[in-house]
């Protein structure tokens, strides 16, 4: 029988001043809390080459953040649209503010993008709808460039909208495949110099793709985390990536997931023995304490918010008691939290 879980079990007092409003500069100047079985170590992201070993393989997410937040009108009604996931053929699953104002068949006009409209397909449900932008992806890309905003998390205070520097600050160095509406934030800490140092150390790198959806911002509602459903996200592990990851493990190297998105995709693609297979499709895997991890040995990730799905994930990976102690230490030492904040390197609990 599984142990009961309660959302309140994952609460902690986080001073608002510790929610980072801008990244460290340079990126690898951020702090890094190493959380292992033998205790806690304060380090920096630039120390990563000394913390990893020759033969380890970092698994990174190459998704690219798109300017996915749009403002639209249906007649006089103003509507905010957050693109969430491409369904192909110009159709997007989107989260809609004021979704109750929309009906199946309605057409909305995107403000700031000339001649860009979308038709509502099906009845909006649960604050979400399917929007058909038409068959020309280049036209939608132009509209996003003209009128879209980088979808910063609500915890980053931008009352007048994103600043010009956010477009670069919120884009990982590995970004190559457009489709994410939130950054895989552990990747925001890497610089070219750090990647060179890791390569010189003999640390390999495998690239996967998970297009992070807007559901990552949604809070849990209710006291039973198992009742929460994540929005499905599209991911791919290529045959080459799977082979590189499996070869590193077979040779005695460790799998280092760079971010919770890479970890969720690895767990979605692995069999019960931890062998990673090629994967292409949707995943809505929600990792909670009690999950038996089969892939990553280490997880690099930022500091997450109280009662969030991501704090539950790190508790599942490294142990709830260990993570509560680590977060208490981080708060006491002034570590910076969330997307633009500092990082941690977690050892998987036995």
N, C-alpha and C positions, 0 to 999 in steps of 0.2 A: 504494500500500500504506500502511495506517495505521501510525503510529508505535506500538510496543509501550508499554503503560502498566502500571505496577506500583503497587500500593497503597503500598508503602514510599516511592515518589517523593514522596508527599504528607504525609510525616511531618515533624514539627518538635517541638522541646522546648518545652512550654508549662508554666510554673510553675503549680501548682494554685491559688496565691493569686490569680491573674489571672482565674479563673472567677468571674464576678460572682454574688453571692448575693442581691442586692436591686438594684432599678433606681435610676438617678439621680433626684433630686427637685429641681426639676420634671423631667419626662421629657426636655425639650429641653435640659437642662443636660449631657447626655451629650456626650462628645467625638466628633469626626468626623474621620477620616483621609481626605483627598482623594488618590486614587491616579490620576494622569493620565500621559499620555505624556511630560510634561516633569518628572516627579518627584513627590515627596510633599509634602503641605501639612497641617500640624496645624491643625484648626479645631474648631468646636463645631456640634452639630446646629442650634442657634439661628442659625447663619450660613447655613443653607440658602437663604434668600431671596436672598442676595448671590451664591450659587454657581450658581443657576439663572437662566434668562433669560425675559423676557416671550415668550409663545408656546410655551414648553415645556409638556408635559403629563405630570403624575405619574399613574402607573397604580397604584392601591391595591387591596388585597384586603379585602373587607368581611365575610369569614367571622368567625363568633363562636365562641369556645371554649366547649365544653360540659363539665360535670363528668363526664368520660368514664371515670374509673377507679372500678371497683366491686369490692366484696368479696362473694363468694358461697360457698354451701355445696352440696355434693351429699352428703347424709347427713352423715358426720363429716369428709369431705374438704373442706378450705378451698381456694378457687380465687380467683385474682385475674383480673379481666376488664378489658381496655382496649378499649372500643368504638373501632372504626377507621373504618368507612364504612357509611352507611345503604344497604341494598339495596332499600328500599321495603317497604311493607306490614308494618312492625314487625320486619323482619329486618335484623340488623346483622352485618357481618363484624367479628370481634373477635379480638384477640390474647389468648391465654390462658396464664397461668402455671399450671403443673401440668396442661396440656392432656391429658397421658397418662392422667389420671384420668377423662376423659370418653369417653362412647361415644354414637353416634348414638341419638337418642331419649331420652337422659337429660334430666331437668329439674333446673335449679339454682335455688336461692332466693337472692335478693339481700338481703344483710344490711342492716338499717337501713331497709328500704323494705317496709312491710307489704303482703303479698299480691302482691309483684312477683316473678314467676318467668320463666324463659326456657327454651325447649326447644332442645336441640342438633339441628340439621338437618345430616345428612350426617356422615361420619366426620371428626373433627378431623385436620388435616394441617399439618405444619410449624409447630406452635405457634399455629395459628389455627383458628377454627371459625365457622360461621354459627349465630347465636342468634336464635330467634323469640320476641319479647317480646309478641306478640299484636297485634291490629289497631288498638288505641287509642293513638295517639301521645301524647295528653295524659297517659295513665297512665304511660307511660315517662318523660315530661318531669317529672312529679311525683316519680317514683322517683329520678331523677337529682338533683333539687333536695334530696331528703331524704337520700340515701345516697351520691351521687357525690362524687368529689374532683376538683379541678382537676388535670389530668395534667401536673404540672411535670416537666421533663426530669430524668433521674437525676443530672445534674451540679449541680443546685441542692439543697443539703443541707437536707433537712427530715425528720429522723429521726422526728418525731412527726406527720408529715403536713403539708399546706399550712397556712400561717398565714392568719388572716382577711383580711389585706391582699392576699394573693396573688390572690384572686378578682378584684380590680380591677387590680392591677399586671400580671397576665398577660392582660389583655383590651385589645386595641387600640382606639383612639378611633374607628376606622372600623367596628367590629364591628356587624353588623346581621342576618346570616343564620346561625342556629345550625347547627353541624355539624362544626366543627374539633375535633380532640383535641390540637392543638398550636398555639401562636400564630404568626402570621406576624410574627416578632419585630422586623423593621425598623420596622413600624408602631407599635411600643410607644413610640417616641421622640417622637411628635407630640402637640402640645397645641393647644387652641383658638387661643391667641395665635399660635402658629407658622403655623397654617392661615390665619389672617387676614393675616399678613404675606406669605405666599406668594400669596394672592389679590390683595393690593395690588400685588405685583410683576408680576402678569399671568401667573402660572403656573396653568394649567388642571389639572383633576383628572378622571380617568376611573376608574370603579369596576368591578372584576371580582370574581369569587368563585372561590376554590379552597379546598375544605374539606381542611385539612392533616390527614394521617393519622398513625397511630402509627408507621408505617414510618420516619418521619423520625428516630426515636430509634435505629433498628437499626444496629449497626456493620457495616462490611464484613468479610467473612470471605474469606480467601484473598488471593493476590497479583495476581489479574487483576480489576481493577474492572469490566471489561466483562461479567464473569460475574454481577455483582450485579444483581438485579432489584428495582426499587422497587415497593412496593404501589401499585396504582392509586388515584388520588384524583379526586373529582368536582369539575368546574369548569364555569364558565359565563362567556362573554363575550357580552353582549347586543348586539343590533344597534346600539343607541345608543352603547354603549361603543366598539365597533369603528369606527363612523363618526367619533367624536370623536378617536380615536387616529390614524386615517388622515388626517383633516383637519389635525390639528396637524402631522404630518410633511409633508404636501403644502404647507403654508404655511411650511415651513422650521424648525419647532420640533423640539425633541428629545424622544424618548420616554424617560422616567425611570421605570424599574421600581422600585417601593418593595418590596423584598424578593425573595428567590429564588422564592417561590411565584408572585408576579405575573409574573416573568420566564419561568418554566416554562410558565405558562398562555399567555402571549403567543406563545411559540415553538410551542406546540401548536396555536394558532389561526391561525398565519400561513402564507401560501403561500411559494413559493421566492423571490418578489420582495419579501417583507416586508410584503405587504398583509395586514392582520388581518381575519379573517372572524368572523362570529358562531359561537360554539362552545358546545356543551352536551353533557357526557358525561364519560367517564373518560379520564385521562391518566396514563401511567407513564413519561413522558419523563425520561431520565437524561442530563444535560448534562455531557459530558466534554471535556477538551481534544481539539481536532480538530473540534468542532462549529462550523459557520458560523452565527453569530447573524444573524438577519434583522430583528429588531425593535428592542429597546432600545438606546439610545445610552449611557445611564448606568444604573448599578445601585446603589441604596442598600441596604446589608445589614450585619448584625452581623458580628463576628469569630467564625469557626467553629473547630471542634476538629480536631486532627491526624487525617489519614487518614479524614476524613469525606466523605460524598457532597457536602456543601455546600462544603467547601474545594475539592474538585475542580471544582465548578461555577464558583466565582469565578476559579479558574485558567483554566478554559475561556473565561471572559468577558474577563478583563483580561490574560491571559498568565501562565504558570506562573512564569517568572523574576521578573516584576514583582511578583506576589503574594507570592512567598517573601521578597523584599526588603521589601515592605510589612509583612508579618507580623513579620519580624525587627525592624523599626523599632517596630512597635506593642508588641512584648514589651519591648524596651529602654526604651520610654517609659511603660510601665505601663498601657497601654490595658486595659480590662476586656473579657473574652471572653464569648461565647455569649448566651443569651436575655435576661438582664438587663444585658448589657454595653454597651459603646460601639458606634459605627457607623463604616462606611466608605462613601465615595462613589467608585465605580469608573467610569472611562472605558473604554469598550469598545476592546479592542486592534484594530489594523488587521487 
